[in-house]
Amino acid sequence: MSKRVEGRSYGQRVPPLTSVIKSILERYPDGGQILKEIIQNADDASATSISFLLDSRANPYRRSSLYNEELAKFQGPALYSFNNALFKEEDWDGLQSLMDSNKKEEPLKVGRFGIGFNSIYHVTGE
């Protein structure tokens, strides 16, 4: 029988978010899958059109136009995506829930597994 150490809690711990994301990326494909996931999310939201814009500029905005100069480190090439569906409150909740889809009970939704949008982490930094 093991002794209990005074004031110490035992049991499973939630890993850091960065460890969870790293684990997802190790199991998830890289490359063109990202565009497919964005299109599938638009489809799940019942969008009827989707557009992509690739901005390859290194520094698209002057530092003086930024809300905060610290944001300058996030400037660089970007892929923008737009669809004509409205983002709902439950969509925000879904984006914040790693590996726990809010579409589980909707068998016709592609995103019911809760992993697709995580492919975005392949192209994000910092």
N, C-alpha and C positions, 0 to 999 in steps of 0.2 A: 504494500500500500504506500503510495507516495504522500509526502508531506505537503500541505498547502502553505505557501509562502504568504505571510501576512501582508495584506494590502495589494496583492497582485491578482489580476483577473486572468482566467484561463478560458480557452475556447478559440474558435476560428476568428480570424481577423479579416477585414476587407482589405484587399491589396490596394496600393496606390493606383490612381487613375492611369498614370503613365504605364504601369505594368499591365493593366487590363488592355489598354489600347495596343501595346506591343504584342501581346498574346493574340489579339484579333488579327493584326496585320500579318503575323507569322502564319496564320491559317487561312488567310484570305488572299485571293489572286490580285496581282498588280496589273497595271496597264489599262487597256480599253474598258475594263469592267466598270470603271468610274462613270463613264458616260452612260453606260447601260443602266446603272443604278439611279442616276439622276432622271433618266427617261422613265424608269419604272416608278419612281416616286411621283412623277408628274401624272402618270397613268393612274396610280392609286388615288390621287387627289381629283381624278376626273378632268384633268386638263385636256383641252382640245388642240393646243399648240404649245410648242417649246422652241426656244431660241438659245443659241450659244454665241458668246462673244469672247474671242481670245485677244487680250490686250498684252502685247509682248514688250511694252515699254518698261524700262528699268525703274524710272522714277516719274510716274505719271502726274504727280502733284507737287507743287512747290511747297517747301517746308512751311512757309508762312500761311498757306491755306489749310494746313492740317489743324485739327482740333487741339492736338497736343504734339509737340515735337518728338516725343517718344514713339509716336506712330510711324515715323519715317523708316524705322527698321523693318516695317511690314510692307513697304512698297516693293513693287517688282511685278514681274509678269503675273497675270491673273486670268482665270477662266471664269466668266460670268455665265450664269444660267438663269433663264426666265421662263416661267410658264404662266398660263392665264387662269390657274386655279387659285382660289383664296386659301391662305394659310390659316388654319383653325388653331384654337388653344390646344387641342389634343395633339396637333402636329408638333408644337413646341415641346410638349411633354415627351413625345416619341423620340425627338432628336436628342433629348437629354438622358434617355434610358438606354444604356449600353446593353445589348444582348437581351432586352426585355421589350419586345414589340407591343405596342398598344393596338396592333392589328391582328392579334392572335386569333380572335374569334371571327375573323372575316376571311373565309376560305378563298374568296376570289381576289384578295389583295396579294400582290407579289411580295410586299414588305412585311408579311406576317411573321417572319423568322427573326427580325430584329438585328440583322447583321449588315444589310446592304449599304446603308448610308455610311457605315464605318469605313468603307473603301476610300472615302474622301481623305482619311488620315494619310494615305499614301502620297498625297501631293501637298499636304500642308506642312508648314514648318513651325518652329518655335513653339 
